[in-house]
Amino acid sequence: MPKLKTNRGAAKRFSKTGSGKIRRNKAYKSHILTKKTTKRKRELRQSTIVSPADARNIARLIPYV
């Protein structure tokens, strides 16, 4: 079985937790921040777990990460 290539774009965006779940950062934090509330911006800083529907496809993109 040959080695699999890691998708480098996905490797920069996702990481695996100790238990094997996939962590991602939240969107909508890069620009047009003046109209967003302080609470909303603060909550966007936190990372979150990828939904189970997407996790399997993302796991294939980052086999060794």
N, C-alpha and C positions, 0 to 999 in steps of 0.2 A: 504494500500500500504506500503510495507516495505521500510526501508531506503536503499539508494543505497550506495555501497562502492566506495570510491574515489580510483582511481588507483594512488598509491603513487609515482610511477616513473613519471607519467604525471604531478602530482602535483608539483614535484620538477623542472620540465622543463617549465611549462606553467603557466601563471597567467591571470586574467581577468582585463581589463581596466574598468574605471568608466562607460563607455558607453556599456560595455558588450562584447567588442571584445576580442580576445585571443592574448596575447603577447608571443613572443618566442625570444630566443637568437639565434644569427647566428652561423653556424657551421664553421669549419676550423680555429679555433683560439687557439687550444691547443698545437700543436707542429709543427715542421718543419717551424718555423717562419722566418728563415734567408733569404729564397728565396722570401718571400712575401714583397711587397713594404710597406713603412710606411703608405701610404694613404690607402692601402687595409686593413692593420691591424687596423687602426683607424676606418674605416667604419664597420669592423666586431664587434667592441665593442658595437655598437648601437643595441638595440632590435628592432624588427619589428613585424608586425601583421601577424598572420597565414592566409594563403590563404582561401578564402571562400569554396573551394572544401574540405579542411581538417578540417575546423572549426567545422562542425557539429559533426564529429566523436570525436574530442578532447573534445568538450563540454560535451559529454556523459561520458568521463573518469573523468572529474573534475566537478561534479554536484554542489558542495557546495563551491568551491574555489572562 
